[in-house]
Amino acid sequence: MPTADELLSAETVSELARRLALAAGRPTSPALRERAGALDGLGYGARVAAVRDAVLADLPADWAAFEAVVRTALADPGFEGWMTFPVNEAVAVRGLEVFEPGLALLHDLTSRLTAESAVRPFLRADPVRALAVVRDWTRDPDPHVRRLASEGTRPRLPWAPQLPAFVADPRPALPVLDALYRDESAYVRRSVSNHLNDISRDHPDLAVETAARWLAEGADTGTTDRVVRHGLRTLIKAGRPGALTLLGHSPDVPVAVRGPALATPRIAVGEYLVFDYAVTNTGAVPAELVVDYVVHHTKANGGRTPKVFKLTTRTLAPGETLTGTRRHSFKPITTRRYHSGEHLVQLQVNGRIRGEAAFSLDAP
């Protein structure tokens, strides 16, 4: 992922200052010029907030005058990309008081760079009023706007504030997803899948119920199936029976499993856990299989935390055997601290644990 200074560099902020000054009919944008030289050491979130505040300082406090400058900038094709992101955030501050006109400006800005984060203060302040506007966006001819409707209403959008009301009850935003899950744009449908996956984390039964309704609403060219599979991916990895059954992966599928057979029963941090596995369809009909493995990492207190990793999704004919070898890296990563001790690896087929083996990890 690009770093903060690559996304919103001093050069980008200087260019934003120049273009907003032209739009405002002024010789310069002093707050932005000053901010462009004082970005060192700021992470992504702090950098966006600092540039947003400089935009607010340079542009008029009156909404009508503020909007006029931004719309003049929008007439400039060079006003695009990451320089527009803090402008979106400034609209979220200034436009909240006027509400619908603020959302209308975000509607027009989002094709330059997504306004998915900037729309969220409106949804937090008055979800009913904001959703009335957002639902209209689902019929917009611009796929960027249609995606904004889905992405902006995600309960747990990464790198953006959560929407606590939608985490608690995502149903008010479901009409947005219902309108878009068969959208002609894969860009939009991907957002719908990710939104459904957000819902599944807090309301798994509602996510499965929604996916089942979409699948039942009519056959298409496989588009809905792909949306649903991606949207239920967290539930599939977690082995939720309702999600697995909906997608044809019965937890009770007749299989024989060998493994995990460890080639490396003792490893050190930086090395690989290597194991073989084999899964045989012992039934009389083809078997739709989701094969995963679960690593139980030992914690400092001696307990364990499981994490599911994907192996494969396959259809096996009666009597057919799937074999494979997996190399699982224990390379140091910033998001996990490894501890010495006995760990566990398990094979999971259609959500059911079918075999396990212990291994030792030596950590510094």
C-alpha positions in Angstrom: 0.0 0.0 0.0 1.3 3.5 -0.8 2.6 5.5 2.1 0.9 8.7 3.4 3.5 10.9 1.7 3.0 9.2 -1.6 -0.8 9.6 -1.4 -0.9 13.1 -0.2 2.6 14.5 -0.8 3.8 18.1 -0.4 3.7 18.4 -4.2 0.1 17.3 -4.3 -0.9 19.8 -1.6 1.0 22.6 -3.4 -0.9 21.8 -6.6 -4.2 21.7 -4.7 -3.3 25.2 -3.3 -2.6 26.5 -6.8 -5.8 25.1 -8.3 -8.1 26.3 -5.5 -6.5 29.8 -5.7 -7.3 29.9 -9.4 -10.9 28.7 -8.7 -11.3 31.4 -6.0 -9.8 34.1 -8.2 -7.0 34.8 -5.6 -3.3 34.9 -6.0 -2.6 32.1 -3.4 -4.1 29.8 -0.8 -1.9 30.7 2.2 -3.0 28.0 4.6 -2.5 25.2 2.1 0.9 26.6 1.0 2.0 26.6 4.6 0.7 23.1 5.2 2.5 21.7 2.1 5.8 22.5 3.9 4.7 21.0 7.2 3.6 17.4 6.4 6.7 15.5 7.6 6.0 13.0 10.3 2.2 13.0 9.7 0.5 9.6 9.1 -2.3 9.2 6.6 -5.2 10.2 8.9 -3.4 13.2 10.5 -2.3 14.3 7.1 -5.8 14.3 5.6 -7.1 16.2 8.6 -4.4 18.8 8.5 -4.9 19.5 4.8 -8.7 19.5 5.2 -8.3 22.2 7.9 -6.1 24.2 5.6 -8.8 24.0 2.9 -11.4 25.2 5.3 -9.1 28.1 6.3 -8.5 29.2 2.7 -12.1 28.8 1.4 -15.0 31.0 2.4 -16.9 30.2 5.6 -20.2 30.9 3.9 -21.6 27.7 2.2 -22.7 29.3 -1.0 -19.3 30.9 -1.6 -17.5 27.8 -0.5 -19.5 25.6 -2.9 -19.0 28.1 -5.7 -15.2 27.8 -5.4 -15.3 24.0 -5.3 -17.6 23.8 -8.3 -15.3 26.1 -10.2 -12.4 23.8 -9.3 -14.5 20.8 -10.6 -14.6 22.5 -14.0 -10.8 22.0 -14.1 -9.9 18.5 -15.3 -6.6 18.8 -13.4 -8.5 18.9 -10.2 -8.5 15.2 -9.6 -7.0 12.3 -7.6 -5.6 12.5 -4.1 -5.7 16.3 -4.0 -9.5 16.1 -3.9 -9.7 13.8 -0.9 -9.2 16.5 1.8 -11.6 18.7 -0.2 -14.3 16.0 0.2 -13.5 16.0 3.9 -13.9 19.8 4.0 -17.3 19.4 2.4 -18.3 17.0 5.1 -17.5 19.7 7.7 -19.0 22.8 5.9 -21.8 21.0 4.2 -23.2 19.3 7.2 -25.1 22.4 8.2 -26.9 22.6 4.8 -27.1 18.8 4.5 -28.7 18.0 1.1 -26.5 20.5 -0.8 -23.5 19.1 0.9 -24.4 15.6 -0.2 -25.0 16.9 -3.7 -21.5 18.3 -3.9 -20.0 15.0 -2.7 -22.1 13.3 -5.4 -20.3 15.5 -8.0 -16.8 15.1 -6.4 -16.8 11.4 -6.0 -15.8 10.6 -9.6 -12.5 12.5 -9.0 -11.7 10.4 -6.0 -14.2 8.5 -3.9 -16.2 10.5 -1.2 -16.9 7.3 0.7 -15.4 8.6 3.9 -16.8 12.1 3.6 -20.4 10.9 3.3 -20.3 9.2 6.7 -20.7 12.3 8.9 -24.0 12.9 7.2 -25.1 9.3 7.9 -24.0 9.6 11.5 -25.8 12.9 12.0 -29.1 12.0 10.5 -29.3 8.5 8.9 -32.9 8.7 7.8 -32.4 12.0 6.0 -29.0 11.0 4.5 -30.4 7.6 3.3 -33.2 9.4 1.4 -30.5 11.0 -0.7 -28.2 7.9 -0.9 -31.0 5.7 -2.2 -31.4 8.0 -5.2 -27.7 7.6 -6.0 -28.4 3.9 -6.7 -30.1 5.0 -10.0 -27.3 7.4 -11.0 -25.8 6.8 -14.5 -22.3 7.2 -13.0 -20.9 4.0 -11.5 -18.7 6.0 -9.1 -21.9 7.5 -7.6 -23.6 4.1 -7.4 -20.6 2.7 -5.7 -20.6 5.6 -3.3 -24.1 4.6 -2.2 -22.9 1.1 -1.2 -19.4 1.9 0.0 -20.3 5.0 2.0 -23.0 3.1 3.9 -20.8 0.2 4.9 -21.0 -0.3 8.7 -17.2 -1.1 9.0 -15.5 0.7 6.1 -11.7 0.3 6.5 -9.8 3.5 7.1 -13.0 5.4 8.0 -15.1 6.0 11.1 -17.6 3.2 11.7 -21.3 3.8 11.5 -22.5 2.6 14.9 -26.2 2.8 14.0 -25.6 0.5 11.0 -23.3 -1.8 13.0 -26.2 -2.3 15.5 -28.8 -2.6 12.8 -27.8 -2.7 9.1 -31.3 -3.1 7.8 -32.0 0.5 6.9 -29.2 0.4 4.3 -30.3 -2.9 2.8 -32.5 -1.2 0.1 -29.2 0.3 -1.2 -27.7 -3.2 -1.6 -30.9 -4.6 -3.1 -30.8 -2.0 -5.8 -27.1 -2.7 -6.6 -26.3 -6.3 -6.2 -27.0 -7.0 -9.9 -25.4 -3.7 -11.1 -23.8 -3.8 -14.5 -20.5 -2.5 -13.1 -18.2 -5.1 -11.4 -16.7 -2.1 -9.5 -20.2 -1.5 -7.9 -20.9 -5.2 -7.3 -17.6 -5.6 -5.5 -18.6 -2.9 -3.1 -22.0 -4.6 -2.5 -20.1 -7.8 -1.6 -17.8 -6.0 0.8 -20.8 -4.3 2.4 -22.5 -7.7 2.8 -19.3 -9.1 4.4 -19.4 -6.2 6.9 -22.9 -7.1 7.8 -21.9 -10.8 8.2 -19.4 -9.9 11.0 -22.1 -8.6 13.3 -25.3 -10.2 11.9 -24.5 -13.5 10.2 -28.0 -14.7 10.0 -29.2 -11.5 8.3 -26.3 -11.7 5.8 -27.2 -15.3 4.9 -30.9 -14.4 4.7 -30.2 -11.5 2.4 -27.9 -13.6 0.2 -30.5 -16.3 0.0 -33.1 -13.8 -1.1 -30.9 -12.5 -3.8 -30.1 -16.0 -5.1 -33.8 -16.8 -5.2 -34.9 -13.6 -7.0 -34.0 -15.0 -10.4 -31.2 -16.6 -12.4 -28.5 -14.5 -14.1 -25.2 -15.2 -15.7 -23.5 -16.1 -12.4 -23.1 -12.5 -11.3 -25.2 -12.8 -8.1 -23.5 -16.1 -7.2 -20.1 -14.3 -7.3 -21.5 -11.4 -5.3 -22.9 -13.7 -2.6 -19.7 -15.9 -2.4 -17.5 -12.9 -1.9 -20.0 -11.3 0.5 -20.2 -14.4 2.7 -16.4 -15.2 2.6 -15.9 -14.5 6.3 -18.7 -16.8 7.3 -17.4 -19.5 4.9 -14.0 -19.3 6.5 -15.6 -19.4 9.9 -17.5 -22.6 8.9 -21.0 -21.1 9.5 -23.4 -23.9 8.4 -26.0 -21.6 7.0 -23.6 -19.9 4.6 -22.0 -23.2 3.6 -25.3 -24.9 2.9 -26.6 -21.9 0.9 -23.6 -22.2 -1.4 -23.9 -25.9 -1.8 -21.1 -26.9 0.6 -22.8 -29.3 3.0 -21.0 -29.6 6.4 -22.0 -33.3 6.4 -20.4 -34.1 3.0 -19.0 -37.6 3.0 -15.2 -37.3 2.8 -12.1 -39.1 4.0 -9.3 -36.8 5.1 -5.6 -37.6 5.6 -3.4 -35.0 7.3 -2.3 -32.5 8.0 0.9 -34.6 7.8 3.7 -32.4 9.0 7.1 -32.2 7.2 8.3 -29.6 9.8 7.1 -30.5 13.3 9.5 -28.0 14.8 10.2 -24.6 13.2 11.6 -21.2 14.2 10.1 -17.7 13.5 11.1 -16.9 9.9 10.7 -20.4 8.7 7.8 -22.3 7.1 5.4 -24.8 8.4 5.0 -27.5 5.7 2.3 -30.1 5.6 0.6 -32.5 3.2 -3.1 -33.2 3.0 -5.5 -35.4 1.0 -9.3 -35.3 0.8 -11.3 -38.1 -0.9 -15.0 -37.9 -1.8 -16.4 -41.1 -0.4 -19.9 -40.4 -1.5 -21.9 -41.4 -4.6 -22.4 -37.9 -6.0 -20.0 -35.0 -6.8 -19.0 -33.1 -3.6 -18.6 -29.3 -3.5 -15.8 -28.7 -1.1 -14.3 -25.7 0.6 -11.0 -26.8 2.1 -9.2 -24.5 4.6 -6.7 -24.9 7.3 -6.7 -23.3 10.8 -3.5 -22.3 12.6 -3.9 -21.9 16.4 -1.3 -19.5 17.5 -0.1 -19.8 21.1 -0.4 -16.6 23.2 1.9 -15.4 25.9 -0.5 -16.7 28.6 -0.5 -20.2 27.0 -3.9 -19.9 25.4 -4.4 -20.1 21.7 -6.1 -18.0 19.0 -7.3 -19.6 15.7 -6.9 -18.0 12.3 -8.4 -19.6 9.2 -6.5 -19.7 5.9 -7.8 -20.7 2.5 -6.6 -23.8 0.7 -9.0 -24.4 -2.2 -12.6 -24.7 -3.4 -13.1 -27.7 -5.6 -15.7 -30.1 -6.9 -14.6 -33.8 -6.4 -16.2 -36.6 -8.4 -17.2 -39.8 -6.5 -14.0 -41.5 -5.4 -11.7 -38.6 -6.5 -8.9 -37.5 -4.2 -7.5 -34.0 -3.8 -3.9 -33.8 -2.6 -1.7 -30.9 -1.9 1.2 -29.4 0.1 1.0 -26.1 1.9 3.9 -23.9 3.0 2.7 -21.5 5.7 5.1 -18.7 6.5 6.0 -17.7 10.0 7.9 -14.7 8.8 7.7 -11.8 11.3 4.8 -9.4 10.5 3.7 -6.2 12.3 0.2 -7.5 13.0 1.1 -10.6 14.9 3.6 -11.4 17.7 4.8 -15.0 17.9 5.4 -16.9 21.1 7.3 -20.1 21.7 5.5 -23.2 22.4 3.2 -25.9 21.0 0.9 -24.6 18.2 -1.8 -26.5 16.3 -2.8 -26.8 12.7 -6.1 -28.3 11.6 -7.7 -29.2 8.3 -11.3 -27.8 7.8 -13.6 -29.2 5.1 -16.9 -27.4 4.6 -16.6 -25.8 8.0 -15.9 -29.0 9.9 -12.5 -29.9 11.5 -11.3 -33.1 9.9 -7.8 -33.6 11.2 -5.1 -31.8 13.3 -1.5 -31.9 14.2 0.7 -30.1 16.8 4.0 -28.4 16.0 6.5 -26.5 18.0 7.5 -22.9 17.3 10.7 -21.3 18.6 10.4 -17.5 18.9 13.1 -15.1 19.9 
